[in-house]
Amino acid sequence: MKQDLDIIEQKLKTIVNLLNDLQEENKVLKDKIHNQDETIKSLNLKIYEASQKLENLLGQIPAEELL
């Protein structure tokens, strides 16, 4: 009986350790996702700004020169 309890205790400790490891990994991954989201927002803004500049430049070219 004591041996069975010791085995169960050890398995529970292992599970708790794995849970703690997974929680820490989850936190790290959430932080990475947040950082990637910020990078994506920044890049999308740059793409938008570049497309606006390109549209402005194209608008300055006379139509007959585009043909």
C-alpha positions as CSV (number, residue, x, y, z in Angstrom):
1,M,0.0,0.0,0.0
2,K,2.8,2.5,0.9
3,Q,4.6,1.6,-2.3
4,D,1.5,2.2,-4.3
5,L,1.0,5.6,-2.7
6,D,4.7,6.4,-3.4
7,I,4.2,5.5,-7.0
8,I,1.1,7.7,-7.3
9,E,2.8,10.5,-5.6
10,Q,5.8,10.3,-8.0
11,K,3.4,10.3,-11.0
12,L,1.6,13.3,-9.6
13,K,4.8,15.2,-9.2
14,T,5.8,14.3,-12.7
15,I,2.4,15.6,-14.0
16,V,2.7,18.8,-12.0
17,N,6.2,19.4,-13.4
18,L,5.0,18.8,-16.9
19,L,2.1,21.2,-16.3
20,N,4.4,23.9,-15.0
21,D,6.7,23.4,-18.0
22,L,3.8,23.6,-20.4
23,Q,2.5,26.7,-18.7
24,E,5.9,28.4,-19.1
25,E,6.1,27.3,-22.7
26,N,2.6,28.6,-23.4
27,K,3.6,32.0,-21.9
28,V,6.7,32.2,-24.1
29,L,4.6,31.3,-27.2
30,K,1.9,33.9,-26.3
31,D,4.7,36.5,-26.1
32,K,6.1,35.5,-29.4
33,I,2.6,35.6,-31.0
34,H,2.1,39.1,-29.6
35,N,5.5,40.3,-31.0
36,Q,4.7,38.7,-34.4
37,D,1.3,40.5,-34.4
38,E,3.0,43.8,-33.8
39,T,5.5,43.1,-36.6
40,I,2.6,42.2,-39.0
41,K,0.8,45.4,-38.1
42,S,3.9,47.5,-38.7
43,L,4.6,45.7,-42.1
44,N,1.0,46.2,-43.2
45,L,1.3,49.9,-42.4
46,K,4.4,50.1,-44.5
47,I,2.8,48.3,-47.4
48,Y,-0.2,50.7,-47.2
49,E,2.0,53.7,-47.1
50,A,4.1,52.5,-50.0
51,S,0.9,51.7,-52.1
52,Q,-0.3,55.3,-51.3
53,K,3.0,56.8,-52.5
54,L,2.9,54.6,-55.6
55,E,-0.7,55.7,-56.4
56,N,0.3,59.3,-55.9
57,L,3.2,58.9,-58.3
58,L,1.1,57.1,-60.9
59,G,-1.5,59.9,-60.6
60,Q,1.2,62.4,-61.6
61,I,2.0,60.6,-64.9
62,P,-0.1,61.9,-67.8
63,A,-2.5,59.3,-69.1
64,E,-1.0,59.4,-72.6
65,E,2.4,58.4,-71.3
66,L,0.9,55.3,-69.7
67,L,-0.1,53.9,-73.1
